[in-house]
């Protein structure tokens, strides 16, 4: 795979979503802290400049050379579970990062058609700003033994599902439905809780979905 196919992984964290692209030889740039602060990104002329932390020479990327964009802005302010936080919910600060990601996507698209772009967030209040997403999935839809309802907005081809099979014969329909409603903390056989607060898996893209997305959007 030619290294001139640039994938921007905005707020990419560990880079789990873009890993299949990196493994296939794409030029993946993970714009995430602590190395890059996306809120300090600048667009001048034909380039987007990603400023490094601590401050030093920024990384310039020619906008028309970007092949595809993945974005996973923080979900902190949009989480339905944010009911006991020490600081009040602040939609404006949460949307600032979302808008920054979308601004980079739009600037790239102005220059050249992107192969794809996708913005991810756990199923939450971001829907009230971006509308109903074209894709909502659970990790178990793509073979990973976890549940975490996740929304994807954007311009992309739908990944092919490979749904994990459950043995319902051991449990009543009532029990199955009860656990299904518990979302990411679901514990019925075949599914595992994502983990407690601080577990990096809570914000990581699972490999089943990442690989399926890559196969559909190469």
C-alpha positions in Angstrom: 0.0 0.0 0.0 1.3 3.4 -1.0 2.3 5.7 1.8 0.7 8.6 0.1 -2.8 7.6 1.3 -3.0 9.7 4.4 -5.5 8.7 7.1 -6.2 11.3 9.8 -7.2 9.8 13.1 -8.6 12.7 15.0 -8.7 12.3 18.8 -7.7 8.8 18.1 -6.4 7.9 21.6 -4.6 4.5 21.4 -5.1 4.4 17.6 -7.3 1.2 17.8 -9.7 2.4 15.1 -7.0 3.3 12.6 -4.8 0.3 13.4 -6.0 -1.8 10.4 -5.0 1.1 8.1 -1.6 1.4 9.7 -1.1 -2.3 9.5 -2.0 -2.2 5.8 0.6 0.5 5.1 -1.5 3.6 5.0 0.1 6.8 6.3 -1.8 7.1 9.6 -1.5 10.3 11.6 -3.0 10.0 15.1 -3.9 13.5 16.2 -4.3 13.0 19.9 -2.9 14.1 23.2 -0.3 14.2 24.6 1.5 14.7 21.3 -1.1 16.8 19.4 -3.7 19.1 20.8 -6.5 19.2 18.1 -7.8 22.5 19.5 -4.6 24.2 18.5 -4.9 23.0 14.9 -4.5 25.7 12.2 -5.5 25.7 8.5 -3.6 28.0 6.3 -3.8 27.9 2.5 -3.6 24.3 1.3 -2.3 22.9 4.6 -3.6 21.8 8.0 -1.0 22.3 10.7 -1.1 20.0 13.7 0.6 21.7 16.7 2.7 19.5 18.9 2.9 19.4 22.7 5.1 20.7 24.1 5.2 23.5 21.5 7.7 23.0 18.7 7.5 22.9 14.9 3.9 21.9 13.8 3.2 19.0 11.5 1.9 20.3 8.1 -0.4 18.0 6.1 -1.5 19.0 2.6 -5.3 18.9 2.6 -5.7 17.4 -0.8 -3.5 14.5 0.1 -5.9 13.3 2.9 -7.5 10.0 1.8 -9.9 9.4 4.7 -10.7 10.7 8.2 -11.7 9.0 11.4 -12.8 11.1 14.4 -13.6 10.2 18.0 -14.1 13.4 20.0 -14.4 13.0 23.7 -17.9 11.9 24.9 -17.6 13.3 28.4 -20.2 16.1 28.0 -22.6 14.0 26.0 -22.7 10.9 28.2 -26.1 9.9 29.5 -24.3 8.6 32.6 -23.0 12.1 33.5 -25.3 12.5 36.5 -22.9 12.7 39.4 -20.0 14.6 37.9 -18.3 17.2 40.0 -18.5 19.8 37.2 -21.8 20.5 35.4 -22.4 19.3 31.9 -21.1 21.9 29.4 -22.3 21.3 25.8 -20.4 24.2 24.5 -17.0 22.9 25.5 -17.9 19.4 24.3 -19.1 20.7 20.9 -15.9 22.7 20.5 -13.9 19.6 19.8 -16.6 18.1 17.6 -16.7 21.3 15.5 -12.9 21.3 15.3 -13.0 17.7 13.9 -15.8 18.6 11.4 -13.9 21.7 10.4 -10.9 19.7 9.4 -13.1 17.2 7.5 -14.8 20.0 5.6 -11.6 21.7 4.7 -10.2 18.5 3.3 -13.4 17.9 1.3 -13.4 21.4 -0.1 -10.1 20.5 -1.9 -10.8 16.9 -2.9 -13.4 14.3 -2.4 -12.6 12.1 0.6 -12.8 8.4 0.2 -14.6 8.3 3.6 -15.0 10.2 6.8 -16.6 9.0 10.1 -17.2 10.5 13.5 -17.8 8.2 16.5 -19.3 8.7 19.9 -21.1 6.4 22.4 -24.9 6.6 22.1 -25.6 9.8 24.0 -26.7 13.4 23.8 -24.5 14.3 20.8 -27.5 13.0 18.7 -29.3 16.2 19.8 -26.7 18.2 17.8 -25.8 16.0 14.9 -29.1 14.1 14.5 -29.8 10.4 14.1 -26.6 8.6 13.0 -26.6 6.3 9.9 -25.0 3.6 12.0 -25.5 2.5 15.6 -23.8 -0.7 16.6 -22.7 -2.9 19.5 -19.3 -4.5 19.6 -20.9 -7.9 19.6 -22.4 -7.0 16.2 -18.8 -7.4 14.9 -17.8 -10.4 17.0 -16.3 -8.8 20.1 -17.8 -10.1 23.4 -18.7 -6.7 24.7 -21.7 -4.4 24.7 -21.4 -0.6 24.3 -23.9 1.2 22.0 -22.0 3.4 19.7 -23.0 5.9 17.0 -21.2 6.7 13.8 -22.0 9.7 11.6 -20.3 10.5 8.3 -19.8 9.5 4.7 -18.7 5.9 4.5 -19.7 2.4 3.3 -21.5 0.3 5.8 -19.2 -2.3 7.4 -20.4 -5.9 7.2 -21.6 -7.3 10.5 -20.4 -10.6 12.0 -22.7 -10.9 15.0 -21.6 -12.8 18.0 -23.9 -15.8 18.7 -25.5 -16.2 22.1 -26.8 -19.3 23.7 -30.2 -18.2 24.9 -31.4 -21.7 25.7 -29.9 -21.5 29.3 -31.9 -18.4 30.2 -35.5 -17.2 30.1 -36.6 -14.5 27.7 -37.2 -12.2 30.6 -33.6 -12.5 31.8 -32.2 -12.0 28.3 -34.3 -8.8 27.7 -33.4 -7.5 31.2 -29.7 -7.8 30.5 -29.9 -6.4 27.0 -31.4 -3.2 28.5 -28.3 -2.7 30.7 -26.2 -1.6 27.8 -22.5 -1.5 28.3 -22.6 -3.2 31.7 -24.3 -6.2 30.3 -23.1 -9.4 32.0 -25.2 -12.3 30.6 -23.2 -15.2 29.1 -21.2 -14.3 26.0 -20.8 -10.7 27.0 -18.4 -9.0 29.3 -18.6 -5.7 31.1 -16.4 -3.0 29.5 -14.8 -2.4 32.8 -14.8 0.2 35.6 -14.0 3.9 35.2 -10.5 4.3 34.0 -10.4 1.1 32.0 -9.0 2.2 28.6 -11.3 -0.3 26.9 -14.3 2.0 27.8 -13.1 4.5 25.1 -11.3 2.2 22.7 -12.6 1.0 19.4 -12.9 -2.8 19.4 -11.0 -4.7 16.8 -14.0 -6.5 15.2 -15.6 -3.2 14.2 -12.2 -1.6 13.3 -11.4 -4.4 10.9 -14.9 -4.5 9.4 -14.8 -0.7 8.8 -11.4 -1.0 7.2 -12.6 -3.8 4.8 -15.5 -1.7 3.7 -13.6 1.6 3.4 -10.2 0.9 2.0 
